[in-house]
Amino acid sequence: MNKTENILELKNLSLKLGGKTILNGINAVFEAGIIYAIVGPNGAGKSTLASALMGLPDFRNIDGDILFEGKSIKNLAADKRAKLGITLGWQEPARFEGISISDYLMASAKDKKKGNMEYAMNAVGLNPGNYLHRGCDKTLSGGERKRVEIASILVMEPKLTLLDEPDSGIDIEALDKMFEVIQTLKRKGSSIILITHSLEVLKHSQKAFLMCHGGIRDSGSSEKISSYFHDKCMPCDLKYIAEQGIPYDK
């Protein structure tokens, strides 16, 4: 680890898409080894922020800076950021035709022993004997693909894990497994950022940032942000055009 105890720092991070400001002057510091949540209403810019942090092609033309372990990564492509130890779990996991789940896990695993693949599958509640040979394709349900993706992150052992809407498309049992995996990742030394609008997900974090209209509006303990989000944000009359992140009055 670098001299700094911060895994990630955002300095006046802004991003325009289609001529519209989606992220607006974000400043935030994430300490290493902590589970964070970034919470806000739909359209607040949360998923855009996750994409910008990962360096996805359409989200790299940023103003400001992103520091990972004290060094700027704003000019690095997503694959370079992945090699540094950053990974993004998608809200809607991708399908990979022609590849088995075993090969998919093996490709991302830090330690490629078969036992680690089996451990990861059991950790997400999927029997390895029934699943490792299956294709990572459309034969899997959305919930199964979500679990497989989380298993791949577990064997990857990243330094920084970004999870975009981790509760999307999965049932209560799978969600409980996911929270267990998140704690396992933390014990293994991963810092975690949960991107969410769910109070249930938020309560599994230690610290949180509140996003609204493309900016960070508040930060603090998860309890503090949860209370504000529940009492002030959820009943708020401010509505969003989700694809633009632009607010308008009711």
RAHUCOR-V159380 format. One record per helix or strand. SS is the DSSP state (helix for helix, strand for strand). FROM is the first residue (numbers start at 1). LEN is the number of residues. If there is no record, write none. Layout:
SS;FROM;LEN / SS;FROM;LEN
This chain:
strand;6;12 / strand;20;12 / strand;35;5 / helix;46;9 / helix;57;3 / strand;62;7 / strand;71;2 / helix;78;7 / strand;86;4 / strand;100;1 / helix;101;8 / helix;114;10 / helix;128;4 / strand;135;1 / helix;142;15 / strand;160;5 / helix;172;16 / strand;191;6 / helix;199;4 / strand;207;6 / strand;215;7 / helix;222;12 / strand;239;3 / strand;246;3
